[in-house]
Amino acid sequence: MAEMNITEALTQLITAGDVFFLVVMGVLVFLMQLGFAMLEGGQVRSKNVNNVMMKNMVDWLVGCVSWLFIGYILCTSLNPGDFMAWWSKIFSATPFLENNGLELAQWFFGLVFAATAATIVSGGVAERIRFSAYVLLSILITAFVYPLFVYLSPWGTGIIPWHDYAGSLIVHGLGGFLALGAIAALGPRKGRFKDGKPVPILGHNIPMAVFGAFALAIGWYGFNVGSALALKDISGLVCATTTMAMAGGGIGALLVSRKDVLFTANGLIAGLVAICAGTDIVSPLGALIIGLIAGAQVPLVYRLLENFKLDDVCGVVPVHGTAGVIGTILAGIFGMTALGGTGDVNILNQILASILCIVYGTVLGFLLAKIVDVIVGGIRVSEEEEEIGLDIAEHKLPAYPEEEAM
């Protein structure tokens, strides 16, 4: 009997430790919402700051609800009976009292990832999308689009196998290519292109954007290290590769952009995006190289998008979309034992998954934007509202009232 009591106590202690681990790591990932708000807020004009931050808040608020009722279960099941069973559980606290509420801790950790995927889109479509249209878009992403992609991925049913430890494709790549489709459907901001040539529209506060990048980097340790999902599986390798890819991303963007502050901050994030897939299977040196490549491509892809008249306000396509694809494919290369990796990854699967993400994200991003356009009676604000700024047009409140009064 004593031995049984000791065993039960140890089991409870392990479970409690896992709950604590998931909650703390999840809170770190939640911090990334602050990072996105600042990164995007700094990259838009002062007349649109409140609007972009409001969108980041709403991503979280509506994400909590849609993830509770639909998204969480849809990640692993299409069976209506599983939804009915879950809905019956969430109306009572009793089913979650066992195992220290481990199931709800897992739900919370999944929620912060879903909210991240949705909020990436915000930066790409900033300064010209109607607020009601964006809210509906965010609900559809967290309730259906992201969970269905998870369902196909190794995190769900594993129908399509590839290695993505912390979501280079599943979270960031998807968010980036959803943004690409929405950007194409939405069209560029007024004055962004003139006579076929891009006209820079500078953000109002670059230091704010840099602060946001660092807040995101702090939260990323929850994102990657927390993907162990259990305290016993936590890995120092994941911490080291995350750090080195971040450094590589910043250095790569710094060099290619010729010391541009904003590109360097975004390159830092791109390195973190890229390492998510292989953070547990590549060497620290491999992570540095992955980060360098991911960071270097940020200014290049951003300018390529400009050539196609695509107005990606905060550079989310190169920072999350293409960086996610690059990281996924490079995980298959630097994950090989010959290059210092663990050797348990298939490069062909990594490539096929990347193609799937590009097509799934871009097509659905475009179609969702068109559907929302019909539902809300116009996805874009009017030219007059765009000129005034969405802070006043949508929210009746400027970000900097004292400046407005002068």
C-alpha positions as CSV (number, residue, x, y, z in Angstrom):
1,M,0.0,0.0,0.0
2,A,2.9,2.4,0.9
3,E,4.5,1.7,-2.5
4,M,1.2,2.4,-4.2
5,N,0.9,5.7,-2.4
6,I,4.4,6.7,-3.3
7,T,3.7,5.8,-7.0
8,E,0.5,7.8,-7.0
9,A,2.3,10.8,-5.4
10,L,5.0,10.7,-8.0
11,T,2.5,10.5,-10.8
12,Q,0.6,13.4,-9.4
13,L,3.8,15.4,-9.0
14,I,4.8,14.7,-12.6
15,T,1.4,15.7,-13.9
16,A,1.5,18.9,-11.8
17,G,4.9,19.7,-13.2
18,D,3.6,19.2,-16.8
19,V,0.7,21.5,-16.1
20,F,3.0,24.1,-14.7
21,F,5.3,23.8,-17.6
22,L,2.6,24.1,-20.2
23,V,1.0,27.1,-18.5
24,V,4.3,29.0,-18.1
25,M,5.5,28.2,-21.6
26,G,2.1,29.2,-22.9
27,V,2.2,32.5,-21.1
28,L,5.6,33.2,-22.8
29,V,4.0,32.5,-26.1
30,F,1.1,34.7,-25.2
31,L,3.7,37.5,-24.6
32,M,4.2,37.2,-28.4
33,Q,0.9,39.0,-28.9
34,L,2.5,42.0,-27.2
35,G,5.5,41.6,-29.5
36,F,3.3,41.5,-32.6
37,A,1.3,44.5,-31.5
38,M,4.5,46.6,-31.0
39,L,6.3,45.2,-34.2
40,E,3.2,46.0,-36.3
41,G,2.3,49.2,-34.5
42,G,5.8,50.6,-35.1
43,Q,5.6,49.8,-38.8
44,V,2.3,51.5,-39.6
45,R,1.7,55.3,-39.8
46,S,0.6,57.0,-36.6
47,K,-3.0,57.3,-37.9
48,N,-3.3,53.5,-37.9
49,V,-1.6,52.5,-34.7
50,N,-4.8,52.0,-32.6
51,N,-6.3,50.0,-35.4
52,V,-3.5,47.5,-35.8
53,M,-3.2,47.0,-32.0
54,M,-7.0,46.6,-31.8
55,K,-6.7,43.8,-34.4
56,N,-4.0,42.1,-32.3
57,M,-6.2,42.3,-29.2
58,V,-9.2,40.9,-31.1
59,D,-7.2,38.0,-32.5
60,W,-6.7,36.9,-28.9
61,L,-10.3,37.6,-27.8
62,V,-12.1,35.9,-30.6
63,G,-9.5,33.2,-30.7
64,C,-10.2,32.1,-27.2
65,V,-13.8,31.6,-28.0
66,S,-13.4,29.9,-31.4
67,W,-10.6,27.7,-30.1
68,L,-12.8,26.6,-27.1
69,F,-15.8,25.6,-29.2
70,I,-14.4,24.4,-32.5
71,G,-10.6,24.8,-33.1
72,Y,-9.2,22.6,-30.4
73,I,-11.2,19.5,-31.3
74,L,-11.0,20.0,-35.1
75,C,-7.2,19.7,-34.9
76,T,-7.5,16.0,-34.2
77,S,-11.0,14.9,-35.3
78,L,-13.7,15.5,-37.9
79,N,-16.2,13.2,-36.0
80,P,-19.3,15.2,-34.8
81,G,-19.5,12.9,-31.8
82,D,-16.1,14.2,-30.5
83,F,-17.4,17.8,-30.7
84,M,-20.6,16.9,-28.8
85,A,-18.5,15.1,-26.1
86,W,-16.2,18.2,-25.8
87,W,-19.1,20.7,-25.7
88,S,-20.7,18.7,-22.9
89,K,-17.5,18.7,-20.9
90,I,-16.8,22.4,-21.1
91,F,-20.1,23.3,-19.4
92,S,-18.8,21.8,-16.2
93,A,-15.6,22.2,-14.2
94,T,-15.8,18.6,-12.8
95,P,-14.4,16.7,-15.8
96,F,-11.2,18.8,-15.6
97,L,-10.5,18.3,-11.9
98,E,-8.5,15.1,-12.5
99,N,-4.8,15.2,-13.4
100,N,-4.5,18.8,-12.3
101,G,-6.5,19.9,-15.3
102,L,-3.8,18.7,-17.7
103,E,-6.2,18.6,-20.6
104,L,-7.1,22.3,-20.2
105,A,-3.4,23.2,-19.9
106,Q,-2.9,21.5,-23.3
107,W,-5.9,23.4,-24.6
108,F,-4.3,26.7,-23.5
109,F,-1.0,25.9,-25.1
110,G,-2.7,25.1,-28.4
111,L,-4.7,28.3,-28.1
112,V,-1.6,30.6,-28.0
113,F,-0.2,28.9,-31.1
114,A,-3.6,29.4,-33.0
115,A,-3.7,33.0,-32.0
116,T,-0.2,33.5,-33.4
117,A,-1.1,32.0,-36.8
118,A,-4.1,34.4,-37.0
119,T,-2.3,37.6,-35.9
120,I,0.5,37.2,-38.5
121,V,-2.1,38.1,-41.1
122,S,-2.8,41.4,-39.4
123,G,0.5,42.9,-40.3
124,G,0.2,42.1,-44.0
125,V,-3.2,43.7,-44.5
126,A,-2.7,46.7,-42.3
127,E,-3.9,50.2,-43.0
128,R,-6.7,49.4,-45.4
129,I,-8.9,46.5,-44.2
130,R,-12.3,47.1,-42.6
131,F,-12.2,46.2,-38.9
132,S,-15.4,44.1,-39.1
133,A,-13.9,42.2,-42.1
134,Y,-10.7,41.5,-40.2
135,V,-12.6,40.2,-37.1
136,L,-14.5,37.7,-39.3
137,L,-11.3,36.7,-41.0
138,S,-9.6,36.1,-37.7
139,I,-12.5,33.9,-36.4
140,L,-12.5,31.8,-39.6
141,I,-8.7,31.2,-39.3
142,T,-8.7,30.2,-35.6
143,A,-11.9,28.1,-35.8
144,F,-11.4,26.3,-39.1
145,V,-8.4,27.1,-41.4
146,Y,-5.6,26.7,-38.9
147,P,-7.1,23.6,-37.1
148,L,-7.7,21.9,-40.4
149,F,-4.1,22.4,-41.4
150,V,-3.1,21.0,-38.0
151,Y,-5.4,18.0,-38.6
152,L,-3.4,17.2,-41.7
153,S,0.0,17.7,-40.0
154,P,2.1,15.6,-37.6
155,W,0.5,17.5,-34.7
156,G,-2.9,16.2,-35.6
157,T,-3.6,12.9,-37.4
158,G,-0.3,12.8,-39.2
159,I,-2.0,12.1,-42.5
160,I,0.8,14.0,-44.2
161,P,4.1,13.3,-42.4
162,W,6.8,15.8,-42.0
163,H,9.0,17.1,-39.2
164,D,7.9,20.4,-37.7
165,Y,8.8,20.5,-34.0
166,A,7.5,23.9,-33.2
167,G,5.6,25.1,-36.2
168,S,7.8,26.6,-39.0
169,L,5.1,25.6,-41.4
170,I,2.1,24.7,-39.3
171,V,2.0,28.1,-37.6
172,H,4.2,30.6,-39.3
173,G,4.3,29.4,-42.8
174,L,0.5,29.1,-42.8
175,G,0.0,32.5,-41.3
176,G,2.4,34.1,-43.9
177,F,0.8,32.5,-46.9
178,L,-2.7,33.2,-45.7
179,A,-1.5,36.8,-45.5
180,L,-0.2,36.6,-49.1
181,G,-3.6,35.5,-50.4
182,A,-5.4,38.2,-48.5
183,I,-2.9,40.8,-49.6
184,A,-3.5,39.8,-53.2
185,A,-7.3,40.0,-52.8
186,L,-7.2,43.3,-50.9
187,G,-4.9,45.3,-53.2
188,P,-2.2,47.9,-52.2
189,R,-2.7,51.0,-50.1
190,K,-3.4,54.2,-51.8
191,G,-0.2,55.7,-53.1
192,R,1.9,52.6,-52.5
193,F,2.7,52.3,-56.1
194,K,3.0,55.1,-58.7
195,D,3.7,54.6,-62.4
196,G,4.4,51.0,-61.7
197,K,7.1,51.7,-59.1
198,P,6.9,51.2,-55.4
199,V,6.7,54.3,-53.2
200,P,7.9,53.7,-49.6
201,I,5.4,54.4,-46.9
202,L,7.4,54.6,-43.7
203,G,6.2,53.4,-40.3
204,H,5.9,56.0,-37.5
205,N,8.1,54.4,-34.8
206,I,10.9,52.1,-35.6
207,P,12.1,51.8,-32.0
208,M,8.6,50.5,-31.1
209,A,9.0,47.9,-33.9
210,V,12.5,46.9,-32.5
211,F,11.1,46.5,-29.0
212,G,8.3,44.3,-30.5
213,A,10.9,42.1,-32.2
214,F,12.7,41.6,-28.8
215,A,9.4,40.8,-27.1
216,L,8.7,38.2,-29.7
217,A,12.2,36.7,-29.3
218,I,11.6,36.3,-25.5
219,G,8.3,34.7,-26.2
220,W,9.9,32.4,-28.7
221,Y,11.6,30.4,-26.0
222,G,8.1,29.4,-24.8
223,F,7.2,28.6,-28.4
224,N,10.1,26.3,-29.1
225,V,11.2,24.9,-25.7
226,G,7.5,24.6,-24.7
227,S,6.9,22.4,-27.7
228,A,8.3,19.5,-25.7
229,L,4.8,19.5,-24.1
230,A,6.1,17.7,-21.0
231,L,8.7,18.7,-18.4
232,K,10.6,15.5,-18.7
233,D,11.2,16.1,-22.5
234,I,12.5,19.6,-22.2
235,S,15.7,20.1,-24.2
236,G,18.7,22.4,-23.9
237,L,19.5,21.7,-27.5
238,V,16.2,23.4,-28.5
239,C,17.2,26.5,-26.4
240,A,20.6,26.6,-28.1
241,T,19.4,26.2,-31.6
242,T,16.7,28.8,-31.1
243,T,19.3,31.3,-29.9
244,M,21.8,30.7,-32.7
245,A,19.1,30.9,-35.4
246,M,17.9,34.2,-34.0
247,A,21.5,35.5,-34.2
248,G,21.9,34.2,-37.7
249,G,18.6,35.7,-38.8
250,G,19.6,39.2,-37.6
251,I,23.1,39.0,-39.0
252,G,21.8,37.7,-42.4
253,A,19.3,40.5,-42.8
254,L,21.8,43.2,-41.5
255,L,24.3,42.2,-44.2
256,V,21.9,41.9,-47.1
257,S,19.9,45.1,-46.2
258,R,23.1,47.1,-45.6
259,K,22.5,47.9,-42.0
260,D,18.7,48.6,-42.2
261,V,17.3,48.6,-38.7
262,L,13.8,47.4,-39.6
263,F,15.0,44.6,-41.9
264,T,17.5,43.5,-39.2
265,A,14.7,43.3,-36.6
266,N,12.5,41.4,-39.0
267,G,15.4,39.2,-40.0
268,L,15.9,38.3,-36.3
269,I,12.3,37.1,-36.3
270,A,12.7,35.2,-39.6
271,G,15.6,33.2,-38.1
272,L,13.4,32.2,-35.2
273,V,10.6,31.2,-37.6
274,A,13.0,29.1,-39.7
275,I,14.4,27.1,-36.8
276,C,11.0,26.0,-35.4
277,A,10.9,23.0,-37.7
278,G,14.3,21.5,-36.9
279,T,15.1,23.0,-33.6
280,D,15.3,19.6,-31.9
281,I,17.3,17.8,-34.6
282,V,19.9,20.2,-35.9
283,S,23.2,21.3,-34.4
284,P,23.8,24.8,-33.0
285,L,26.1,25.5,-36.0
286,G,23.4,24.2,-38.4
287,A,20.9,26.5,-36.7
288,L,23.2,29.4,-37.2
289,I,23.3,28.7,-41.0
290,I,19.5,28.2,-41.2
291,G,19.1,31.6,-39.5
292,L,21.5,33.3,-41.8
293,I,19.7,32.1,-44.9
294,A,16.3,32.9,-43.5
295,G,17.4,36.4,-42.4
296,A,19.2,37.2,-45.7
297,Q,16.1,36.4,-47.8
298,V,13.8,38.9,-45.9
299,P,14.8,42.1,-47.8
300,L,15.1,40.1,-51.1
301,V,11.6,38.6,-50.9
302,Y,10.1,41.9,-49.7
303,R,11.4,43.6,-52.8
304,L,10.3,40.8,-55.0
305,L,6.7,41.2,-53.7
306,E,6.9,44.9,-54.5
307,N,7.8,44.0,-58.1
308,F,4.5,42.1,-58.2
309,K,2.6,45.1,-56.8
310,L,1.9,43.3,-53.5
311,D,1.7,45.6,-50.5
312,D,2.9,43.6,-47.5
313,V,2.9,46.3,-44.9
314,C,4.9,44.6,-42.2
315,G,6.8,42.1,-44.3
316,V,5.0,39.0,-42.9
317,V,5.3,37.0,-46.1
318,P,9.2,36.9,-46.1
319,V,9.4,36.9,-42.2
320,H,6.9,34.1,-41.7
321,G,5.9,32.6,-45.0
322,T,9.1,32.0,-47.0
323,A,11.2,31.8,-43.8
324,G,8.9,29.0,-42.6
325,V,9.4,27.1,-45.9
326,I,13.1,27.7,-45.9
327,G,13.4,26.4,-42.3
328,T,11.3,23.3,-43.0
329,I,13.4,22.3,-46.0
330,L,16.7,23.1,-44.3
331,A,15.6,21.0,-41.4
332,G,15.6,18.1,-43.8
333,I,19.2,19.0,-44.9
334,F,20.9,20.0,-41.6
335,G,19.0,17.2,-39.8
336,M,21.1,14.7,-41.7
337,T,23.8,13.0,-39.6
338,A,26.4,13.9,-42.2
339,L,25.7,17.6,-41.3
340,G,25.5,17.1,-37.5
341,G,21.8,16.4,-37.2
342,T,20.0,13.5,-35.6
343,G,19.2,11.9,-39.0
344,D,15.5,11.1,-38.4
345,V,13.9,13.4,-41.0
346,N,12.9,12.9,-44.7
347,I,13.8,15.8,-47.0
348,L,11.2,14.8,-49.6
349,N,8.4,15.0,-46.9
350,Q,9.7,18.4,-45.9
351,I,9.5,19.7,-49.5
352,L,6.1,18.2,-50.1
353,A,4.8,19.7,-46.9
354,S,6.2,23.1,-47.9
355,I,4.3,23.0,-51.2
356,L,1.1,22.0,-49.4
357,C,1.5,25.0,-47.1
358,I,2.1,27.5,-49.9
359,V,-0.9,26.3,-51.9
360,Y,-3.3,25.8,-48.9
361,G,-2.4,29.1,-47.3
362,T,-2.3,31.3,-50.4
363,V,-5.5,29.9,-52.0
364,L,-7.5,29.9,-48.8
365,G,-6.2,33.4,-47.8
366,F,-7.4,34.8,-51.2
367,L,-10.8,32.9,-51.1
368,L,-11.5,33.9,-47.5
369,A,-10.8,37.5,-48.3
370,K,-13.2,37.4,-51.2
371,I,-15.9,35.6,-49.2
372,V,-15.6,38.1,-46.3
373,D,-15.8,40.9,-48.8
374,V,-19.2,39.7,-49.9
375,I,-20.4,39.0,-46.3
376,V,-19.5,42.4,-44.8
377,G,-20.3,44.4,-47.9
378,G,-16.7,45.5,-48.7
379,I,-13.5,44.3,-47.2
380,R,-11.7,47.6,-47.8
381,V,-12.3,51.0,-46.1
382,S,-13.1,53.8,-48.5
383,E,-10.4,56.0,-49.9
384,E,-11.5,58.8,-47.6
385,E,-11.3,56.6,-44.5
386,E,-7.9,55.4,-45.6
387,E,-6.8,59.0,-46.0
388,I,-8.1,59.9,-42.6
389,G,-6.6,56.9,-41.0
390,L,-8.3,53.9,-39.4
391,D,-7.8,55.1,-35.8
392,I,-10.4,57.8,-36.4
393,A,-12.4,56.2,-39.2
394,E,-12.9,52.9,-37.3
395,H,-12.3,53.6,-33.6
396,K,-12.9,57.4,-33.2
397,L,-9.7,57.7,-31.2
398,P,-6.2,58.8,-32.3
399,A,-3.2,57.0,-30.9
400,Y,-1.6,60.2,-29.9
401,P,-4.3,62.7,-28.8
402,E,-2.0,65.4,-27.6
403,E,-0.4,65.6,-31.1
404,E,-3.8,65.8,-32.7
405,A,-4.7,68.7,-30.4
406,M,-1.6,70.7,-31.4
